[in-house]
C-alpha cells in the first residue's frame, strides 16, 4: 500500500500541472488562436476561398482520410469561409474567458485542425504544436479558475493546487518531444562540429529581420549560440524531468527556452511559432513559482477586502463572482448584505452594493468599483483612467441604470455538474488506458520520423494519427538549415504588350534587383510558407494554380480589353549559400510561363 501511495505521489509531483499554470496555458492558447486567425486573414481570399490558389474541389482528395471532418472543405465561398473564421474567433474568445471551457476547447480543436487541413501548403511547426496542446487541453481542467465557468458555478475548493492525470502526463511529454526530437533530427555537421547552423539560418533572406542581419556581424558568437541551442534542445528533457530539484530545473528550462524563442522571433519572421512554443512551456510552471509570485503580489490592500451584495439578486451575485474569479485574490470575501444589519441598511438607503476596504472604510456605487480596482493586481494600473471626472460621471450613470434594473435580471446559481458514470472507477481506468496508448503512439510516431522506419508505426494503425491529428514532425532547420535562398519575380504581360509586376509592386514596373528586405516581400508567414513550397519541385503542380489565381485577380469584369492579363511568368532568383559563407552568383530559374 505504501508503495502504491509512493508511486501516486511521484506521478503527482512529476506529471502534475498547477491549476494556475493551466490558466496561463489556456489564456495563451486562446490568444494564439486569435493571433493566428488575424495573420491568416491577411491572405484570406488567396488561401481559403475558391477564388484563391487552392479551390476546395482540388484539395478534397488530399483530405479524404482526415477525421474529424474538415469543415472548411464543405464550401469554398468567401462567405462560408468568413463565417468559419468568425466562429473560430468567437470560440477563441470563449476559451480566453473560460466559458463552457471543455466544450469550447473541443470545438476549437475541431475548427483548428479543419483550418490547417484547408491549405496544407501553408502549415508550419507552430500549427502542429498548437493542435497538440489543444488536443490534450480537452481533457485538462484549465477552466477551473480565472473563468466564467468558475464564477457561474458553485465549486468545491480543490484539495491540491496541482492537477495530475494521464492527460497532464501526455501534455508535458508532448512538449518535451518537440525539443528532444528536433535535436535528434539536427544531425548535420552545421549543428554538431562546425557550429554554423544559426549563421546559415540567418543567411536565409526570406526569413531574416534587421536584428538577424545585425547578429551576422558576430560569427564567433553565433557559433557559441549554435552550441547552446543544440545542447539546450537535447538537455530539455533532462531539465524538465530530472527527479532532483525538479521545480528549480523546470524554471531554468522555461527561462532558457523562452529566451531562445524570443531571440528566434526577433531575428527571423516565423509568424506565431515562437509565441506558441513559449505558451506551451507555461504548463511546466511549478507551484514553487506561484507561491513566490503570489507572495509578492499579496498585500493587505488586495486581500482585506469585503464585497457586500444584494443576496436576493442573482445577477448581483454573479457579477461579484466574476470579479472574484478574474480580478481579485481568493481571500477577498463576498457576502450578502443581509448578513449585516448596518451594511444592509446602507445598501437599501443608497440602492447600492457596499465595498469595505482594508481600512474598514465603506464605498458605495461607482466608488465601490474604484475600490475593487484598487485591490486588483490586473485592474489597478488602469484605475486612474476610470477615476477621471468624465469617466466617473458616465460610470455613475451606468451604475444607476444597472442598480435600477438588477432585480429584473435573474441568473440562477448552478451547482457543480456531476456525471456519476463518468466519474466511476471503470471509466477512469479506461480513459487512462486510452491516454497511455495515445502517448505511446505519439512517441512511436516521432521515432518513425527520425529513423524513417515505416514499421515503427504500422500502416494498419496510422489511421489513429489521422483520427486524432497526432501526426507530427519537428524538423525545424533539420538536419541543417536551407542553403537555397533567393527571391521571386512574378511578371505578367498585358494585351497591349506592357509588362507588369504581379508580386512585390503589384501593377508596377518589373525589377530583377534584389529587394532591400526579402522577408518583407511576403505579406505574412503563411504566404512565405506557400512560396517556399512553390519553389520545391514536389509542388510544381501548384504553379499553374497560382497563375490561374493571378489571372483571375487581375482580369476583373471592368478591366479594359487592352489591359487584360494574357500570360504570367514566375522566376525564382536562386541565391545558393556556399560552405565558406559566400553566395554563389544569382541564377534566374523560370518555374513557369503560362498563358491565362
C-alpha positions, 0 to 999 in steps of 0.5 A: 500500500505504501508503495502504491501511495509512493508511486501516486505521489511521484506521478503527482509531483512529476506529471502534475500541472498547477491549476494556475499554470493551466490558466496561463496555458489556456489564456495563451492558447486562446490568444494564439488562436486569435493571433493566428486567425488575424495573420491568416486573414491577411491572405484570406481570399488567396488561401481559403476561398475558391477564388484563391490558389487552392479551390476546395474541389482540388484539395478534397482528395488530399483530405479524404482520410482526415477525421474529424471532418474538415469543415472548411472543405464543405464550401469554398465561398468567401462567405462560408469561409468568413463565417468559419473564421468568425466562429473560430474567433468567437470560440477563441474568445470563449476559451480566453474567458473560460466559458463552457471551457471543455466544450469550447476547447473541443470545438476549437480543436475541431475548427483548428485542425479543419483550418490547417487541413484547408491549405496544407501548403501553408502549415508550419511547426507552430500549427502542429504544436498548437493542435497538440496542446489543444488536443490534450487541453480537452481533457485538462481542467484549465477552466477551473479558475480565472473563468466564467465557468468558475464564477457561474458555478458553485465549486468545491475548493480543490484539495491540491493546487496541482492537477495530475492525470494521464492527460497532464502526463501526455501534455508535458511529454508532448512538449518535451518531444518537440525539443528532444526530437528536433535535436535528434533530427539536427544531425548535420555537421552545421549543428554538431562540429562546425557550429554554423547552423544559426549563421546559415539560418540567418543567411536565409533572406526570406526569413531574416529581420534587421536584428538577424542581419545585425547578429551576422556581424558576430560569427564567433558568437553565433557559433557559441549560440549554435552550441547552446541551442543544440545542447539546450534542445537535447538537455530539455528533457533532462531539465524538465524531468530530472527527479532532483530539484525538479521545480528549480530545473523546470524554471531554468528550462522555461527561462532558457527556452523562452529566451531562445524563442524570443531571440528566434522571433526577433531575428527571423519572421516565423509568424506565431511559432515562437509565441506558441512554443513559449505558451506551451512551456507555461504548463511546466510552471511549478507551484514553487513559482506561484507561491513566490509570485503570489507572495509578492503580489499579496498585500493587505490592500488586495486581500482585506477586502469585503464585497457586500451584495444584494443576496436576493439578486442573482445577477448581483451575485454573479457579477461579484463572482466574476470579479472574484474569479478574474480580478481579485485574490481568493481571500477577498470575501463576498457576502450578502448584505443581509448578513449585516444589519448596518451594511444592509441598511446602507445598501437599501438607503443608497440602492447600492452594493457596499465595498469595505476596504482594508481600512474598514472604510465603506464605498458605495456605487461607482466608488465601490468599483474604484475600490475593487480596482484598487485591490486588483493586481490586473485592474489597478494600473488602469484605475486612474483612467476610470477615476477621471471626472468624465469617466466617473460621471458616465460610470455613475450613470451606468451604475444607476441604470444597472442598480435600477434594473438588477432585480429584473435580471435573474441568473440562477446559481448552478451547482457543480455538474456531476456525471456519476458514470463518468466519474466511476472507477471503470471509466477512469481506468479506461480513459487512462488506458486510452491516454497511455496508448495515445502517448505511446503512439505519439512517441512511436510516431516521432521515432518513425520520423527520425529513423524513417522506419515505416514499421515503427508505426504500422500502416494498419494503425496510422489511421489513429494519427489521422483520427486524432491529428497526432501526426507530427514532425519537428524538423525545424532547420533539420538536419541543417538549415536551407542553403537555397535562398533567393527571391521571386519575380512574378511578371505578367504581360498585358494585351497591349504588350506592357509588362507588369509586376504581379508580386512585390509592386503589384501593377508596377514596373518589373525589377530583377534587383534584389529587394532591400528586405526579402522577408518583407516581400511576403505579406505574412508567414503563411504566404512565405510558407506557400512560396517556399513550397512553390519553389520545391519541385514536389509542388510544381503542380501548384504553379499553374494554380497560382497563375490561374489565381493571378489571372483571375485577380487581375482580369476583373469584369471592368478591366479594359480589353487592352489591359487584360492579363494574357500570360504570367511568368514566375522566376525564382532568383536562386541565391545558393549559400556556399560552405565558406559563407559566400553566395554563389552568383544569382541564377534566374530559374523560370518555374513557369510561363503560362498563358491565362 
